[in-house]
Amino acid sequence: MSTWVKATASGTGNCVEARWRKASASGTSNCVEVAAAGAVQVRDSKDPDGPVLTFTHTEWEAFLGRLHGGEFA
């Protein structure tokens, strides 16, 4: 089941919410989940209430480019 999260920067105002998504290739195994709204957030699916890493969209795109380029293989 996906959960929706409201941006912490929104305070008590109305804001866009982001849905946590797990990679479809992960099947039923534990994996990282990603949510994107004003920023890209990443968390461990085994610990959804645990720490969250936050990246700008530019940082996330740079990471994905390096990942798809084989840099982390």
Jmol script that loads the backbone (N, CA, C; Angstrom):
load data "model"
ATOM      1  N   MET A   1       0.836  -1.173   0.000  1.00  0.00           N
ATOM      2  CA  MET A   1       0.000   0.000   0.000  1.00  0.00           C
ATOM      3  C   MET A   1       0.887   1.244   0.000  1.00  0.00           C
ATOM      4  N   SER A   2       0.573   2.203  -0.784  1.00  0.00           N
ATOM      5  CA  SER A   2       1.321   3.450  -0.830  1.00  0.00           C
ATOM      6  C   SER A   2       0.776   4.421   0.197  1.00  0.00           C
ATOM      7  N   THR A   3       1.656   5.228   0.718  1.00  0.00           N
ATOM      8  CA  THR A   3       1.222   6.282   1.623  1.00  0.00           C
ATOM      9  C   THR A   3       1.552   7.623   1.009  1.00  0.00           C
ATOM     10  N   TRP A   4       0.796   8.609   1.379  1.00  0.00           N
ATOM     11  CA  TRP A   4       1.003   9.959   0.880  1.00  0.00           C
ATOM     12  C   TRP A   4       1.667  10.778   1.972  1.00  0.00           C
ATOM     13  N   VAL A   5       2.619  11.621   1.591  1.00  0.00           N
ATOM     14  CA  VAL A   5       3.286  12.478   2.563  1.00  0.00           C
ATOM     15  C   VAL A   5       3.171  13.922   2.117  1.00  0.00           C
ATOM     16  N   LYS A   6       2.957  14.802   3.084  1.00  0.00           N
ATOM     17  CA  LYS A   6       2.861  16.230   2.805  1.00  0.00           C
ATOM     18  C   LYS A   6       4.231  16.854   3.039  1.00  0.00           C
ATOM     19  N   ALA A   7       4.632  17.755   2.208  1.00  0.00           N
ATOM     20  CA  ALA A   7       5.928  18.408   2.349  1.00  0.00           C
ATOM     21  C   ALA A   7       6.028  19.096   3.704  1.00  0.00           C
ATOM     22  N   THR A   8       7.132  18.880   4.400  1.00  0.00           N
ATOM     23  CA  THR A   8       7.300  19.486   5.720  1.00  0.00           C
ATOM     24  C   THR A   8       7.366  21.006   5.621  1.00  0.00           C
ATOM     25  N   ALA A   9       7.804  21.527   4.501  1.00  0.00           N
ATOM     26  CA  ALA A   9       7.900  22.978   4.330  1.00  0.00           C
ATOM     27  C   ALA A   9       6.542  23.644   4.211  1.00  0.00           C
ATOM     28  N   SER A  10       5.481  22.862   4.039  1.00  0.00           N
ATOM     29  CA  SER A  10       4.157  23.450   3.857  1.00  0.00           C
ATOM     30  C   SER A  10       3.542  23.931   5.168  1.00  0.00           C
ATOM     31  N   GLY A  11       4.101  23.502   6.312  1.00  0.00           N
ATOM     32  CA  GLY A  11       3.534  23.906   7.592  1.00  0.00           C
ATOM     33  C   GLY A  11       2.093  23.438   7.710  1.00  0.00           C
ATOM     34  N   THR A  12       1.199  24.355   8.046  1.00  0.00           N
ATOM     35  CA  THR A  12      -0.216  23.997   8.164  1.00  0.00           C
ATOM     36  C   THR A  12      -1.001  24.352   6.910  1.00  0.00           C
ATOM     37  N   GLY A  13      -0.345  24.913   5.905  1.00  0.00           N
ATOM     38  CA  GLY A  13      -1.027  25.305   4.679  1.00  0.00           C
ATOM     39  C   GLY A  13      -1.297  24.132   3.762  1.00  0.00           C
ATOM     40  N   ASN A  14      -2.050  24.384   2.710  1.00  0.00           N
ATOM     41  CA  ASN A  14      -2.314  23.358   1.712  1.00  0.00           C
ATOM     42  C   ASN A  14      -1.082  23.172   0.852  1.00  0.00           C
ATOM     43  N   CYS A  15      -0.832  21.968   0.462  1.00  0.00           N
ATOM     44  CA  CYS A  15       0.386  21.677  -0.287  1.00  0.00           C
ATOM     45  C   CYS A  15       0.172  20.424  -1.114  1.00  0.00           C
ATOM     46  N   VAL A  16       1.024  20.226  -2.084  1.00  0.00           N
ATOM     47  CA  VAL A  16       1.029  18.999  -2.871  1.00  0.00           C
ATOM     48  C   VAL A  16       1.572  17.876  -1.999  1.00  0.00           C
ATOM     49  N   GLU A  17       0.980  16.714  -2.090  1.00  0.00           N
ATOM     50  CA  GLU A  17       1.477  15.558  -1.370  1.00  0.00           C
ATOM     51  C   GLU A  17       2.123  14.598  -2.360  1.00  0.00           C
ATOM     52  N   ALA A  18       3.090  13.852  -1.881  1.00  0.00           N
ATOM     53  CA  ALA A  18       3.800  12.895  -2.727  1.00  0.00           C
ATOM     54  C   ALA A  18       3.530  11.485  -2.241  1.00  0.00           C
ATOM     55  N   ARG A  19       3.433  10.561  -3.154  1.00  0.00           N
ATOM     56  CA  ARG A  19       3.200   9.153  -2.833  1.00  0.00           C
ATOM     57  C   ARG A  19       4.529   8.413  -2.868  1.00  0.00           C
ATOM     58  N   TRP A  20       4.807   7.618  -1.837  1.00  0.00           N
ATOM     59  CA  TRP A  20       6.009   6.790  -1.819  1.00  0.00           C
ATOM     60  C   TRP A  20       5.854   5.671  -2.839  1.00  0.00           C
ATOM     61  N   ARG A  21       6.899   5.459  -3.637  1.00  0.00           N
ATOM     62  CA  ARG A  21       6.876   4.412  -4.654  1.00  0.00           C
ATOM     63  C   ARG A  21       8.085   3.509  -4.500  1.00  0.00           C
ATOM     64  N   LYS A  22       7.869   2.218  -4.645  1.00  0.00           N
ATOM     65  CA  LYS A  22       8.957   1.246  -4.625  1.00  0.00           C
ATOM     66  C   LYS A  22       9.162   0.747  -6.048  1.00  0.00           C
ATOM     67  N   ALA A  23      10.394   0.487  -6.421  1.00  0.00           N
ATOM     68  CA  ALA A  23      10.701   0.009  -7.773  1.00  0.00           C
ATOM     69  C   ALA A  23       9.906  -1.251  -8.077  1.00  0.00           C
ATOM     70  N   SER A  24       9.270  -1.292  -9.242  1.00  0.00           N
ATOM     71  CA  SER A  24       8.476  -2.462  -9.620  1.00  0.00           C
ATOM     72  C   SER A  24       9.351  -3.701  -9.754  1.00  0.00           C
ATOM     73  N   ALA A  25      10.627  -3.538 -10.074  1.00  0.00           N
ATOM     74  CA  ALA A  25      11.538  -4.675 -10.224  1.00  0.00           C
ATOM     75  C   ALA A  25      11.880  -5.319  -8.885  1.00  0.00           C
ATOM     76  N   SER A  26      11.559  -4.658  -7.771  1.00  0.00           N
ATOM     77  CA  SER A  26      11.902  -5.207  -6.459  1.00  0.00           C
ATOM     78  C   SER A  26      10.946  -6.307  -6.022  1.00  0.00           C
ATOM     79  N   GLY A  27       9.801  -6.428  -6.674  1.00  0.00           N
ATOM     80  CA  GLY A  27       8.835  -7.461  -6.310  1.00  0.00           C
ATOM     81  C   GLY A  27       8.375  -7.309  -4.880  1.00  0.00           C
ATOM     82  N   THR A  28       8.472  -8.396  -4.107  1.00  0.00           N
ATOM     83  CA  THR A  28       8.047  -8.336  -2.707  1.00  0.00           C
ATOM     84  C   THR A  28       9.214  -8.118  -1.756  1.00  0.00           C
ATOM     85  N   SER A  29      10.435  -8.008  -2.285  1.00  0.00           N
ATOM     86  CA  SER A  29      11.595  -7.810  -1.421  1.00  0.00           C
ATOM     87  C   SER A  29      11.649  -6.369  -0.929  1.00  0.00           C
ATOM     88  N   ASN A  30      12.418  -6.167   0.134  1.00  0.00           N
ATOM     89  CA  ASN A  30      12.595  -4.821   0.665  1.00  0.00           C
ATOM     90  C   ASN A  30      13.506  -4.033  -0.251  1.00  0.00           C
ATOM     91  N   CYS A  31      13.258  -2.766  -0.314  1.00  0.00           N
ATOM     92  CA  CYS A  31      13.947  -1.927  -1.271  1.00  0.00           C
ATOM     93  C   CYS A  31      13.872  -0.488  -0.785  1.00  0.00           C
ATOM     94  N   VAL A  32      14.464   0.433  -1.526  1.00  0.00           N
ATOM     95  CA  VAL A  32      14.263   1.840  -1.213  1.00  0.00           C
ATOM     96  C   VAL A  32      12.979   2.299  -1.868  1.00  0.00           C
ATOM     97  N   GLU A  33      12.364   3.318  -1.280  1.00  0.00           N
ATOM     98  CA  GLU A  33      11.168   3.933  -1.839  1.00  0.00           C
ATOM     99  C   GLU A  33      11.490   5.390  -2.125  1.00  0.00           C
ATOM    100  N   VAL A  34      10.825   5.954  -3.118  1.00  0.00           N
ATOM    101  CA  VAL A  34      11.070   7.331  -3.529  1.00  0.00           C
ATOM    102  C   VAL A  34       9.754   8.085  -3.591  1.00  0.00           C
ATOM    103  N   ALA A  35       9.766   9.335  -3.112  1.00  0.00           N
ATOM    104  CA  ALA A  35       8.629  10.240  -3.244  1.00  0.00           C
ATOM    105  C   ALA A  35       9.154  11.551  -3.799  1.00  0.00           C
ATOM    106  N   ALA A  36       8.436  12.132  -4.733  1.00  0.00           N
ATOM    107  CA  ALA A  36       8.895  13.382  -5.336  1.00  0.00           C
ATOM    108  C   ALA A  36       7.764  14.397  -5.351  1.00  0.00           C
ATOM    109  N   ALA A  37       8.015  15.539  -4.780  1.00  0.00           N
ATOM    110  CA  ALA A  37       7.098  16.685  -4.832  1.00  0.00           C
ATOM    111  C   ALA A  37       7.990  17.904  -5.020  1.00  0.00           C
ATOM    112  N   GLY A  38       8.185  18.708  -4.002  1.00  0.00           N
ATOM    113  CA  GLY A  38       9.097  19.842  -4.099  1.00  0.00           C
ATOM    114  C   GLY A  38      10.543  19.402  -4.126  1.00  0.00           C
ATOM    115  N   ALA A  39      10.810  18.207  -3.606  1.00  0.00           N
ATOM    116  CA  ALA A  39      12.143  17.610  -3.595  1.00  0.00           C
ATOM    117  C   ALA A  39      11.952  16.109  -3.761  1.00  0.00           C
ATOM    118  N   VAL A  40      13.048  15.400  -3.934  1.00  0.00           N
ATOM    119  CA  VAL A  40      12.988  13.940  -4.043  1.00  0.00           C
ATOM    120  C   VAL A  40      13.431  13.379  -2.699  1.00  0.00           C
ATOM    121  N   GLN A  41      12.613  12.495  -2.132  1.00  0.00           N
ATOM    122  CA  GLN A  41      12.938  11.882  -0.857  1.00  0.00           C
ATOM    123  C   GLN A  41      13.104  10.383  -1.044  1.00  0.00           C
ATOM    124  N   VAL A  42      14.042   9.803  -0.292  1.00  0.00           N
ATOM    125  CA  VAL A  42      14.348   8.380  -0.393  1.00  0.00           C
ATOM    126  C   VAL A  42      14.359   7.802   1.017  1.00  0.00           C
ATOM    127  N   ARG A  43      13.733   6.617   1.196  1.00  0.00           N
ATOM    128  CA  ARG A  43      13.727   5.961   2.503  1.00  0.00           C
ATOM    129  C   ARG A  43      13.841   4.455   2.312  1.00  0.00           C
ATOM    130  N   ASP A  44      14.120   3.760   3.392  1.00  0.00           N
ATOM    131  CA  ASP A  44      14.194   2.303   3.412  1.00  0.00           C
ATOM    132  C   ASP A  44      12.783   1.764   3.596  1.00  0.00           C
ATOM    133  N   SER A  45      12.335   0.892   2.703  1.00  0.00           N
ATOM    134  CA  SER A  45      10.968   0.372   2.796  1.00  0.00           C
ATOM    135  C   SER A  45      10.746  -0.468   4.050  1.00  0.00           C
ATOM    136  N   LYS A  46      11.820  -1.023   4.637  1.00  0.00           N
ATOM    137  CA  LYS A  46      11.682  -1.804   5.864  1.00  0.00           C
ATOM    138  C   LYS A  46      11.447  -0.904   7.076  1.00  0.00           C
ATOM    139  N   ASP A  47      11.764   0.377   6.950  1.00  0.00           N
ATOM    140  CA  ASP A  47      11.668   1.313   8.074  1.00  0.00           C
ATOM    141  C   ASP A  47      11.006   2.611   7.600  1.00  0.00           C
ATOM    142  N   PRO A  48       9.713   2.575   7.253  1.00  0.00           N
ATOM    143  CA  PRO A  48       9.059   3.747   6.673  1.00  0.00           C
ATOM    144  C   PRO A  48       8.983   4.951   7.604  1.00  0.00           C
ATOM    145  N   ASP A  49       9.141   4.745   8.907  1.00  0.00           N
ATOM    146  CA  ASP A  49       9.143   5.865   9.844  1.00  0.00           C
ATOM    147  C   ASP A  49      10.560   6.307  10.200  1.00  0.00           C
ATOM    148  N   GLY A  50      11.544   5.699   9.562  1.00  0.00           N
ATOM    149  CA  GLY A  50      12.944   6.005   9.840  1.00  0.00           C
ATOM    150  C   GLY A  50      13.434   7.220   9.064  1.00  0.00           C
ATOM    151  N   PRO A  51      14.751   7.366   8.982  1.00  0.00           N
ATOM    152  CA  PRO A  51      15.335   8.535   8.321  1.00  0.00           C
ATOM    153  C   PRO A  51      14.987   8.611   6.837  1.00  0.00           C
ATOM    154  N   VAL A  52      14.964   9.825   6.329  1.00  0.00           N
ATOM    155  CA  VAL A  52      14.664  10.104   4.924  1.00  0.00           C
ATOM    156  C   VAL A  52      15.778  10.979   4.368  1.00  0.00           C
ATOM    157  N   LEU A  53      16.323  10.596   3.222  1.00  0.00           N
ATOM    158  CA  LEU A  53      17.293  11.425   2.516  1.00  0.00           C
ATOM    159  C   LEU A  53      16.528  12.323   1.559  1.00  0.00           C
ATOM    160  N   THR A  54      16.909  13.596   1.485  1.00  0.00           N
ATOM    161  CA  THR A  54      16.220  14.552   0.618  1.00  0.00           C
ATOM    162  C   THR A  54      17.205  15.143  -0.386  1.00  0.00           C
ATOM    163  N   PHE A  55      16.800  15.166  -1.651  1.00  0.00           N
ATOM    164  CA  PHE A  55      17.623  15.676  -2.743  1.00  0.00           C
ATOM    165  C   PHE A  55      16.818  16.662  -3.569  1.00  0.00           C
ATOM    166  N   THR A  56      17.510  17.612  -4.197  1.00  0.00           N
ATOM    167  CA  THR A  56      16.837  18.461  -5.176  1.00  0.00           C
ATOM    168  C   THR A  56      16.606  17.624  -6.425  1.00  0.00           C
ATOM    169  N   HIS A  57      15.728  18.091  -7.293  1.00  0.00           N
ATOM    170  CA  HIS A  57      15.496  17.357  -8.544  1.00  0.00           C
ATOM    171  C   HIS A  57      16.755  17.316  -9.386  1.00  0.00           C
ATOM    172  N   THR A  58      17.549  18.367  -9.357  1.00  0.00           N
ATOM    173  CA  THR A  58      18.808  18.402 -10.111  1.00  0.00           C
ATOM    174  C   THR A  58      19.776  17.353  -9.587  1.00  0.00           C
ATOM    175  N   GLU A  59      19.897  17.246  -8.264  1.00  0.00           N
ATOM    176  CA  GLU A  59      20.776  16.228  -7.673  1.00  0.00           C
ATOM    177  C   GLU A  59      20.303  14.822  -8.022  1.00  0.00           C
ATOM    178  N   TRP A  60      19.000  14.601  -7.963  1.00  0.00           N
ATOM    179  CA  TRP A  60      18.441  13.273  -8.262  1.00  0.00           C
ATOM    180  C   TRP A  60      18.686  12.901  -9.718  1.00  0.00           C
ATOM    181  N   GLU A  61      18.465  13.841 -10.634  1.00  0.00           N
ATOM    182  CA  GLU A  61      18.710  13.571 -12.063  1.00  0.00           C
ATOM    183  C   GLU A  61      20.180  13.269 -12.310  1.00  0.00           C
ATOM    184  N   ALA A  62      21.084  13.968 -11.620  1.00  0.00           N
ATOM    185  CA  ALA A  62      22.513  13.701 -11.772  1.00  0.00           C
ATOM    186  C   ALA A  62      22.845  12.295 -11.268  1.00  0.00           C
ATOM    187  N   PHE A  63      22.274  11.906 -10.131  1.00  0.00           N
ATOM    188  CA  PHE A  63      22.478  10.565  -9.600  1.00  0.00           C
ATOM    189  C   PHE A  63      21.976   9.505 -10.581  1.00  0.00           C
ATOM    190  N   LEU A  64      20.762   9.684 -11.098  1.00  0.00           N
ATOM    191  CA  LEU A  64      20.210   8.714 -12.045  1.00  0.00           C
ATOM    192  C   LEU A  64      21.062   8.614 -13.303  1.00  0.00           C
ATOM    193  N   GLY A  65      21.563   9.747 -13.789  1.00  0.00           N
ATOM    194  CA  GLY A  65      22.427   9.729 -14.963  1.00  0.00           C
ATOM    195  C   GLY A  65      23.687   8.917 -14.721  1.00  0.00           C
ATOM    196  N   ARG A  66      24.292   9.085 -13.548  1.00  0.00           N
ATOM    197  CA  ARG A  66      25.497   8.333 -13.210  1.00  0.00           C
ATOM    198  C   ARG A  66      25.162   6.857 -12.997  1.00  0.00           C
ATOM    199  N   LEU A  67      24.010   6.576 -12.401  1.00  0.00           N
ATOM    200  CA  LEU A  67      23.591   5.200 -12.190  1.00  0.00           C
ATOM    201  C   LEU A  67      23.377   4.490 -13.516  1.00  0.00           C
ATOM    202  N   HIS A  68      22.640   5.114 -14.426  1.00  0.00           N
ATOM    203  CA  HIS A  68      22.375   4.520 -15.740  1.00  0.00           C
ATOM    204  C   HIS A  68      23.631   4.465 -16.593  1.00  0.00           C
ATOM    205  N   GLY A  69      24.615   5.329 -16.304  1.00  0.00           N
ATOM    206  CA  GLY A  69      25.887   5.306 -17.021  1.00  0.00           C
ATOM    207  C   GLY A  69      26.829   4.223 -16.539  1.00  0.00           C
ATOM    208  N   GLY A  70      26.407   3.463 -15.507  1.00  0.00           N
ATOM    209  CA  GLY A  70      27.219   2.356 -15.020  1.00  0.00           C
ATOM    210  C   GLY A  70      28.264   2.728 -13.990  1.00  0.00           C
ATOM    211  N   GLU A  71      28.239   3.939 -13.488  1.00  0.00           N
ATOM    212  CA  GLU A  71      29.279   4.372 -12.563  1.00  0.00           C
ATOM    213  C   GLU A  71      29.294   3.573 -11.259  1.00  0.00           C
ATOM    214  N   PHE A  72      28.150   3.082 -10.827  1.00  0.00           N
ATOM    215  CA  PHE A  72      28.076   2.384  -9.542  1.00  0.00           C
ATOM    216  C   PHE A  72      28.022   0.868  -9.688  1.00  0.00           C
ATOM    217  N   ALA A  73      28.332   0.367 -10.874  1.00  0.00           N
ATOM    218  CA  ALA A  73      28.268  -1.084 -11.114  1.00  0.00           C
ATOM    219  C   ALA A  73      29.473  -1.785 -10.526  1.00  0.00           C
TER     220      ALA A  73
END
end "model"
wireframe off; spacefill off
backbone 0.3
color backbone group
